[in-house]
């Protein structure tokens, strides 16, 4: 039985057999959700039923779709504390770059002893802001290109 932790849970990439099973399971599960706030799953190996929020089932469908595509899956609790290296890995940048973001105050952090930690929720807020900024700049560049006849 697994326990709840503040640490990211990372699954290895699926085998070809697991990928095929995930593809079929995802398709069947996706067809069952969307009719209410909860759904019931019957576990065949057990006598009882399990009632699950639809949001959790949608997450399960996403996980199964990623497994079917052969991707590793990582679940990170929103309140998880990430190291600077974990933050860098998530952003796909170097750890020194992340340290710079922290020191400039662009990404909120706190210290645990002498170590910097970033809350996952703060990382997601930062990423959303960066995405919005990128979209705004792209729109601006497209407008400039149209005005100058390049588009």
MDAnalysis code that builds the backbone (N, CA, C; Angstrom):
import MDAnalysis as mda
import numpy as np

u = mda.Universe.empty(453, n_residues=151, atom_resindex=np.repeat(np.arange(151), 3), trajectory=True)
u.add_TopologyAttr("name", ["N", "CA", "C"] * 151)
u.add_TopologyAttr("resid", np.arange(1, 152))
u.add_TopologyAttr("resname", ["UNK", "UNK", "UNK", "UNK", "UNK", "UNK", "UNK", "UNK", "UNK", "UNK", "UNK", "UNK", "UNK", "UNK", "UNK", "UNK", "UNK", "UNK", "UNK", "UNK", "UNK", "UNK", "UNK", "UNK", "UNK", "UNK", "UNK", "UNK", "UNK", "UNK", "UNK", "UNK", "UNK", "UNK", "UNK", "UNK", "UNK", "UNK", "UNK", "UNK", "UNK", "UNK", "UNK", "UNK", "UNK", "UNK", "UNK", "UNK", "UNK", "UNK", "UNK", "UNK", "UNK", "UNK", "UNK", "UNK", "UNK", "UNK", "UNK", "UNK", "UNK", "UNK", "UNK", "UNK", "UNK", "UNK", "UNK", "UNK", "UNK", "UNK", "UNK", "UNK", "UNK", "UNK", "UNK", "UNK", "UNK", "UNK", "UNK", "UNK", "UNK", "UNK", "UNK", "UNK", "UNK", "UNK", "UNK", "UNK", "UNK", "UNK", "UNK", "UNK", "UNK", "UNK", "UNK", "UNK", "UNK", "UNK", "UNK", "UNK", "UNK", "UNK", "UNK", "UNK", "UNK", "UNK", "UNK", "UNK", "UNK", "UNK", "UNK", "UNK", "UNK", "UNK", "UNK", "UNK", "UNK", "UNK", "UNK", "UNK", "UNK", "UNK", "UNK", "UNK", "UNK", "UNK", "UNK", "UNK", "UNK", "UNK", "UNK", "UNK", "UNK", "UNK", "UNK", "UNK", "UNK", "UNK", "UNK", "UNK", "UNK", "UNK", "UNK", "UNK", "UNK", "UNK", "UNK", "UNK", "UNK", "UNK", "UNK"])
u.atoms.positions = np.array([
    [0.854, -1.177, 0.000],
    [0.000, 0.000, 0.000],
    [0.899, 1.239, 0.000],
    [0.580, 2.218, -0.821],
    [1.382, 3.428, -0.864],
    [0.882, 4.415, 0.184],
    [1.779, 5.312, 0.568],
    [1.416, 6.337, 1.526],
    [1.552, 7.691, 0.876],
    [0.863, 8.671, 1.421],
    [0.960, 10.022, 0.898],
    [2.262, 10.649, 1.346],
    [2.965, 11.289, 0.422],
    [4.194, 11.984, 0.760],
    [4.197, 13.327, 0.062],
    [5.160, 14.136, 0.416],
    [5.343, 15.414, -0.256],
    [6.317, 15.289, -1.415],
    [6.810, 14.108, -1.654],
    [7.800, 13.884, -2.694],
    [7.124, 13.548, -4.022],
    [7.738, 13.951, -5.134],
    [7.204, 13.551, -6.441],
    [7.231, 12.033, -6.579],
    [6.215, 11.492, -7.214],
    [6.141, 10.061, -7.502],
    [6.392, 9.903, -8.993],
    [7.442, 9.187, -9.336],
    [7.822, 9.039, -10.734],
    [7.750, 7.567, -11.111],
    [7.023, 7.273, -12.171],
    [6.940, 5.899, -12.651],
    [7.917, 5.725, -13.805],
    [8.474, 4.529, -13.956],
    [9.347, 4.287, -15.109],
    [8.514, 4.194, -16.382],
    [9.157, 4.319, -17.536],
    [8.417, 4.148, -18.790],
    [7.785, 2.757, -18.850],
    [6.651, 2.675, -19.497],
    [5.908, 1.413, -19.590],
    [6.555, 0.475, -20.596],
    [6.390, -0.814, -20.339],
    [6.813, -1.822, -21.312],
    [5.813, -1.803, -22.471],
    [6.133, -2.427, -23.596],
    [5.165, -2.467, -24.705],
    [3.831, -3.101, -24.307],
    [3.877, -4.137, -23.479],
    [2.639, -4.786, -23.033],
    [1.824, -3.839, -22.151],
    [2.516, -3.132, -21.244],
    [1.832, -2.178, -20.373],
    [1.255, -1.021, -21.188],
    [1.983, -0.597, -22.204],
    [1.498, 0.485, -23.063],
    [0.193, 0.103, -23.746],
    [0.124, -1.109, -24.263],
    [-1.092, -1.560, -24.938],
    [-2.252, -1.671, -23.956],
    [-1.999, -2.214, -22.772],
    [-3.031, -2.317, -21.743],
    [-3.493, -0.921, -21.314],
    [-2.549, 0.008, -21.168],
    [-2.892, 1.383, -20.791],
    [-3.743, 2.046, -21.870],
    [-3.429, 1.812, -23.132],
    [-4.188, 2.390, -24.251],
    [-5.650, 1.934, -24.193],
    [-5.851, 0.642, -24.014],
    [-7.198, 0.089, -23.975],
    [-7.937, 0.553, -22.716],
    [-7.271, 0.530, -21.572],
    [-7.892, 0.963, -20.313],
    [-8.302, 2.425, -20.385],
    [-7.435, 3.240, -20.946],
    [-7.713, 4.668, -21.069],
    [-8.949, 4.907, -21.917],
    [-9.040, 4.199, -23.029],
    [-10.183, 4.355, -23.931],
    [-11.483, 3.975, -23.220],
    [-11.472, 2.859, -22.513],
    [-12.676, 2.400, -21.822],
    [-13.055, 3.318, -20.667],
    [-12.054, 3.760, -19.912],
    [-12.319, 4.633, -18.769],
    [-12.820, 5.996, -19.232],
    [-12.228, 6.537, -20.285],
    [-12.648, 7.842, -20.805],
    [-14.108, 7.820, -21.244],
    [-14.559, 6.687, -21.737],
    [-15.954, 6.562, -22.181],
    [-16.930, 6.563, -21.009],
    [-16.442, 6.244, -19.810],
    [-17.320, 6.132, -18.636],
    [-17.452, 7.421, -17.832],
    [-16.526, 8.348, -17.999],
    [-16.547, 9.539, -17.137],
    [-17.252, 10.708, -17.808],
    [-17.580, 11.702, -17.005],
    [-18.179, 12.909, -17.536],
    [-19.657, 13.042, -17.302],
    [-20.268, 12.123, -16.598],
    [-21.706, 12.179, -16.385],
    [-22.094, 12.749, -15.023],
    [-21.144, 12.990, -14.159],
    [-21.455, 13.499, -12.830],
    [-20.200, 13.885, -12.089],
    [-20.358, 14.183, -10.809],
    [-19.213, 14.589, -9.999],
    [-18.414, 13.399, -9.486],
    [-19.029, 12.237, -9.420],
    [-18.324, 11.032, -8.992],
    [-18.668, 9.894, -9.938],
    [-17.910, 8.839, -9.811],
    [-18.165, 7.632, -10.594],
    [-17.851, 6.447, -9.700],
    [-18.373, 5.314, -10.042],
    [-18.099, 4.108, -9.264],
    [-17.283, 3.141, -10.113],
    [-16.274, 2.609, -9.482],
    [-15.468, 1.572, -10.111],
    [-15.683, 0.283, -9.329],
    [-15.839, -0.788, -10.013],
    [-15.947, -2.073, -9.330],
    [-14.613, -2.784, -9.501],
    [-14.001, -3.084, -8.386],
    [-12.746, -3.819, -8.404],
    [-13.102, -5.292, -8.355],
    [-12.764, -6.006, -9.387],
    [-13.202, -7.390, -9.535],
    [-12.622, -8.293, -8.454],
    [-11.414, -8.026, -8.003],
    [-10.787, -8.854, -6.982],
    [-11.361, -8.608, -5.591],
    [-12.277, -7.655, -5.460],
    [-12.804, -7.289, -4.155],
    [-14.318, -7.385, -4.155],
    [-14.900, -7.406, -2.966],
    [-16.356, -7.466, -2.850],
    [-17.006, -6.095, -2.910],
    [-16.249, -5.027, -2.650],
    [-16.838, -3.703, -2.556],
    [-16.667, -2.879, -3.806],
    [-17.257, -1.706, -3.742],
    [-17.104, -0.731, -4.816],
    [-16.332, 0.454, -4.271],
    [-15.686, 1.157, -5.157],
    [-14.921, 2.328, -4.778],
    [-15.520, 3.515, -5.497],
    [-15.901, 4.533, -4.762],
    [-16.414, 5.757, -5.379],
    [-15.251, 6.731, -5.507],
    [-15.087, 7.264, -6.710],
    [-13.930, 8.099, -7.030],
    [-14.400, 9.402, -7.645],
    [-13.818, 10.534, -7.258],
    [-14.164, 11.791, -7.920],
    [-13.810, 11.724, -9.412],
    [-14.637, 12.330, -10.235],
    [-14.403, 12.312, -11.678],
    [-13.054, 12.953, -12.026],
    [-12.668, 13.975, -11.275],
    [-11.381, 14.628, -11.520],
    [-10.227, 13.618, -11.383],
    [-10.319, 12.717, -10.407],
    [-9.288, 11.696, -10.236],
    [-9.297, 10.723, -11.408],
    [-10.478, 10.406, -11.917],
    [-10.562, 9.515, -13.074],
    [-9.969, 10.171, -14.311],
    [-10.193, 11.473, -14.457],
    [-9.588, 12.185, -15.606],
    [-8.061, 12.157, -15.505],
    [-7.554, 12.314, -14.269],
    [-6.105, 12.209, -14.075],
    [-5.628, 10.814, -14.449],
    [-6.390, 9.808, -14.064],
    [-6.026, 8.437, -14.388],
    [-6.016, 8.218, -15.907],
    [-6.985, 8.788, -16.600],
    [-7.002, 8.686, -18.062],
    [-5.748, 9.341, -18.646],
    [-5.374, 10.518, -18.126],
    [-4.151, 11.183, -18.600],
    [-2.914, 10.330, -18.341],
    [-2.842, 9.733, -17.153],
    [-1.709, 8.865, -16.821],
    [-1.659, 7.680, -17.777],
    [-2.804, 7.055, -18.011],
    [-2.855, 5.906, -18.922],
    [-2.480, 6.309, -20.345],
    [-2.926, 7.484, -20.796],
    [-2.550, 7.955, -22.137],
    [-1.044, 8.143, -22.253],
    [-0.434, 8.694, -21.210],
    [1.022, 8.868, -21.231],
    [1.741, 7.526, -21.200],
    [1.239, 6.607, -20.404],
    [1.830, 5.262, -20.383],
    [1.715, 4.615, -21.756],
    [0.552, 4.777, -22.399],
    [0.351, 4.196, -23.723],
    [1.342, 4.766, -24.728],
    [1.713, 6.028, -24.541],
    [2.681, 6.664, -25.435],
    [4.121, 6.324, -25.064],
    [4.292, 5.533, -23.988],
    [5.640, 5.137, -23.577],
    [6.346, 6.164, -22.713],
    [5.595, 7.131, -22.190],
    [6.197, 8.181, -21.367],
    [6.228, 7.781, -19.902],
    [7.256, 8.229, -19.199],
    [7.270, 8.118, -17.746],
    [6.295, 9.165, -17.217],
    [5.736, 8.929, -16.056],
    [4.747, 9.831, -15.483],
    [5.226, 10.261, -14.108],
    [5.035, 11.540, -13.812],
    [5.416, 12.068, -12.505],
    [4.221, 12.777, -11.900],
    [3.865, 12.415, -10.671],
    [2.812, 13.093, -9.933],
    [3.473, 13.880, -8.816],
    [3.173, 15.173, -8.758],
    [3.781, 16.020, -7.741],
    [2.671, 16.700, -6.957],
    [2.607, 16.475, -5.637],
    [1.611, 17.185, -4.835],
    [1.844, 18.693, -4.916],
    [0.782, 19.464, -4.936],
    [0.883, 20.912, -5.110],
    [1.673, 21.559, -3.976],
    [1.672, 20.954, -2.789],
    [2.376, 21.511, -1.646],
    [3.785, 20.935, -1.487],
    [4.248, 20.168, -2.464],
    [5.579, 19.571, -2.399],
    [6.647, 20.655, -2.410],
    [7.723, 20.390, -1.705],
    [8.884, 21.274, -1.702],
    [9.946, 20.656, -2.595],
    [10.375, 21.395, -3.605],
    [11.360, 20.894, -4.550],
    [12.725, 21.494, -4.258],
    [13.772, 20.711, -4.475],
    [15.126, 21.229, -4.390],
    [15.395, 22.089, -5.624],
    [16.508, 22.799, -5.605],
    [16.849, 23.601, -6.782],
    [17.108, 22.696, -7.988],
    [17.671, 21.507, -7.754],
    [17.912, 20.586, -8.871],
    [16.607, 20.045, -9.427],
    [15.664, 19.684, -8.559],
    [14.364, 19.203, -9.031],
    [13.638, 20.305, -9.804],
    [13.749, 21.542, -9.312],
    [13.140, 22.681, -9.998],
    [13.760, 22.861, -11.371],
    [15.086, 22.781, -11.430],
    [15.796, 22.916, -12.707],
    [15.389, 21.810, -13.671],
    [15.289, 20.591, -13.170],
    [14.881, 19.466, -14.021],
    [13.474, 19.689, -14.570],
    [12.579, 20.184, -13.725],
    [11.205, 20.417, -14.151],
    [11.137, 21.503, -15.220],
    [11.947, 22.566, -15.056],
    [11.971, 23.671, -16.019],
    [12.847, 23.366, -17.232],
    [13.612, 22.274, -17.151],
    [14.558, 21.911, -18.203],
    [15.616, 22.999, -18.408],
    [16.133, 23.494, -17.291],
    [17.211, 24.481, -17.298],
    [18.278, 24.014, -16.311],
    [19.374, 24.753, -16.236],
    [20.442, 24.381, -15.308],
    [20.100, 24.817, -13.886],
    [20.714, 24.157, -12.914],
    [20.512, 24.530, -11.523],
    [21.019, 25.940, -11.254],
    [22.198, 26.351, -11.810],
    [22.630, 27.738, -11.594],
    [21.622, 28.766, -12.121],
    [20.936, 28.448, -13.223],
    [19.909, 29.356, -13.741],
    [18.772, 29.494, -12.725],
    [18.359, 28.381, -12.127],
    [17.301, 28.412, -11.116],
    [17.753, 29.236, -9.917],
    [18.989, 29.044, -9.485],
    [19.515, 29.815, -8.346],
    [19.455, 31.304, -8.663],
    [19.780, 31.669, -9.899],
    [19.679, 33.072, -10.317],
    [18.250, 33.587, -10.225],
    [17.288, 32.778, -10.678],
    [15.875, 33.166, -10.583],
    [15.474, 33.392, -9.124],
    [15.949, 32.522, -8.251],
    [15.629, 32.641, -6.826],
    [16.262, 33.891, -6.229],
    [17.517, 34.135, -6.548],
    [18.231, 35.288, -5.985],
    [17.666, 36.614, -6.483],
    [17.166, 36.642, -7.714],
    [16.554, 37.861, -8.258],
    [15.109, 38.030, -7.802],
    [14.568, 37.040, -7.119],
    [13.199, 37.119, -6.631],
    [12.153, 36.823, -7.689],
    [12.562, 36.267, -8.823],
    [11.616, 35.948, -9.891],
    [10.815, 34.684, -9.583],
    [11.359, 33.838, -8.750],
    [10.714, 32.596, -8.347],
    [10.769, 32.517, -6.825],
    [9.621, 32.507, -6.165],
    [9.620, 32.469, -4.696],
    [10.263, 31.180, -4.164],
    [10.907, 31.309, -3.032],
    [11.502, 30.150, -2.386],
    [11.602, 30.405, -0.883],
    [11.965, 29.380, -0.166],
    [12.236, 29.503, 1.260],
    [13.433, 28.609, 1.569],
    [13.973, 28.765, 2.749],
    [15.136, 27.966, 3.111],
    [14.775, 26.954, 4.184],
    [15.361, 25.789, 4.037],
    [15.287, 24.750, 5.053],
    [16.738, 24.560, 5.484],
    [17.075, 25.159, 6.613],
    [18.486, 25.215, 7.003],
    [19.203, 26.128, 6.023],
    [20.199, 25.597, 5.345],
    [20.921, 26.389, 4.348],
    [20.475, 26.077, 2.927],
    [19.516, 25.164, 2.785],
    [19.081, 24.719, 1.456],
    [17.838, 25.469, 0.992],
    [17.863, 25.865, -0.285],
    [16.698, 26.532, -0.881],
    [15.670, 25.484, -1.296],
    [14.399, 25.817, -1.075],
    [13.310, 24.944, -1.504],
    [12.259, 25.786, -2.210],
    [11.643, 25.203, -3.225],
    [10.610, 25.874, -4.004],
    [9.329, 25.051, -3.873],
    [8.245, 25.711, -3.486],
    [6.965, 25.015, -3.462],
    [6.528, 24.775, -4.896],
    [5.989, 23.593, -5.147],
    [5.545, 23.247, -6.490],
    [4.485, 24.225, -6.985],
    [3.591, 24.653, -6.107],
    [2.537, 25.601, -6.511],
    [3.164, 26.909, -6.993],
    [4.253, 27.356, -6.358],
    [4.940, 28.571, -6.806],
    [5.608, 28.356, -8.159],
    [6.146, 27.157, -8.370],
    [6.761, 26.837, -9.657],
    [5.710, 26.863, -10.764],
    [4.523, 26.322, -10.499],
    [3.461, 26.324, -11.499],
    [2.977, 27.747, -11.788],
    [2.894, 28.593, -10.756],
    [2.517, 29.993, -10.955],
    [3.556, 30.694, -11.826],
    [4.833, 30.462, -11.539],
    [5.924, 31.044, -12.332],
    [5.823, 30.589, -13.785],
    [5.604, 29.288, -13.998],
    [5.518, 28.768, -15.364],
    [4.329, 29.359, -16.116],
    [3.198, 29.523, -15.444],
    [2.018, 30.129, -16.080],
    [2.302, 31.563, -16.491],
    [2.967, 32.301, -15.611],
    [3.313, 33.690, -15.920],
    [4.280, 33.757, -17.099],
    [5.259, 32.851, -17.138],
    [6.218, 32.834, -18.242],
    [5.535, 32.494, -19.562],
    [4.597, 31.565, -19.512],
    [3.858, 31.195, -20.719],
    [3.012, 32.359, -21.223],
    [2.342, 33.048, -20.307],
    [1.531, 34.207, -20.696],
    [2.411, 35.295, -21.291],
    [3.576, 35.515, -20.689],
    [4.516, 36.521, -21.190],
    [5.006, 36.138, -22.595],
    [5.319, 34.876, -22.795],
    [5.781, 34.412, -24.110],
    [4.703, 34.599, -25.174],
    [3.466, 34.269, -24.826],
    [2.365, 34.434, -25.777],
    [2.164, 35.900, -26.133],
    [2.254, 36.776, -25.141],
    [2.091, 38.218, -25.393],
    [3.188, 38.729, -26.311],
    [4.415, 38.306, -26.071],
    [5.536, 38.752, -26.927],
    [5.413, 38.199, -28.344],
    [4.949, 36.965, -28.457],
    [4.763, 36.372, -29.771],
    [3.694, 37.120, -30.561],
    [2.608, 37.480, -29.893],
    [1.534, 38.243, -30.525],
    [2.068, 39.597, -30.999],
    [2.871, 40.217, -30.148],
    [3.469, 41.515, -30.506],
    [4.380, 41.385, -31.725],
    [5.195, 40.346, -31.771],
    [6.075, 40.127, -32.918],
    [5.277, 39.854, -34.190],
    [4.192, 39.092, -34.074],
    [3.354, 38.802, -35.239],
    [2.723, 40.084, -35.773],
    [2.283, 40.964, -34.858],
    [1.695, 42.238, -35.290],
    [2.735, 43.098, -36.000],
    [3.945, 43.129, -35.467],
    [5.011, 43.908, -36.101],
    [5.331, 43.359, -37.486],
    [5.355, 42.043, -37.620],
    [5.636, 41.424, -38.915],
    [4.546, 41.765, -39.926],
    [3.295, 41.774, -39.503],
    [2.199, 42.132, -40.392],
    [2.296, 43.592, -40.813],
    [2.595, 44.476, -39.843],
    [2.699, 45.902, -40.153],
    [3.805, 46.193, -41.159],
    [4.883, 45.388, -41.105],
    [6.025, 45.622, -41.984],
    [5.942, 44.787, -43.265],
    [4.831, 44.064, -43.434],
    [4.623, 43.319, -44.666],
    [5.380, 42.011, -44.767],
    [5.878, 41.484, -43.673],
    [6.606, 40.219, -43.693],
    [5.680, 39.012, -43.574],
    [4.448, 39.232, -43.299],
    [3.522, 38.136, -43.033],
    [2.485, 38.042, -44.100],
])
